[in-house]
């Protein structure tokens, strides 16, 4: 298949970890991504809620095309745009408030990404988790329509309203080497559902990783199965995402 491949990071390429900095990149993954990118003539990109700099740190020495912060940042063929913290003064004030309000909550993590902020409560007890979710909802409401709240797996993230993975994928698809190909997007979370619907609307293939209701047409059980699939494709196996199990 003449496809353009878009890959989420956490929960798709790597297993979810208790903290964002604790994920492990399996040996061989970076080499497989580089080989697959070459096979696709460059039409491969990481599409993540993380900053691109973090993605680069985990996938070094590769510096793949990427959309970071759910599309606030975009890098294609080495050219980076978007994501300056100074462009978001109102958000910066809410980050400061979130840090102060969450300080008494054990195991609640405020992840400041500059142009977005995520509140994680995976390790918190039920009461603190409920309070953390309320805090991020209040912060999002205070910011108004310029920002939106994305709720995921034990995380709430505030991002600029214009930024979605769907918009990022469409931006890639408008330019070489992506243009004229069929988009294939793999993701695992609620935050990927908008992009699933968009990719399928545009004639592409959406693949949900893990269980749960989804707009995607295909499904893989876990990141290990994603890595095995990518290794097969990188080694020259038939790239046929439509043969994957239905969602």
Buried (B, 14 or more C-beta within 10 A) or exposed (E): EEBBBBBBBBBBBBBBEEEBEEBEBBEEBBEBBBBBBEBBEBBBBBBBBBBBBBBBEBBEEBEBBBBBBBBBBBBBEEEEEBBEBEEBEEBBEBBEBBEEBBEEBEBBBBBBBBBBBBBBBBBBEEEBBEBBBEBBBBBBEEBEEEBBBBBBBBBBBBBBEEBBBBBBBBBBBEEEBBEEBBBBBBBBBBBBBBBBBBBBEEEBBBBBBBEEEBBBBBBBEBBEBBBEBBBBBBEEEEBEBEEBEEB
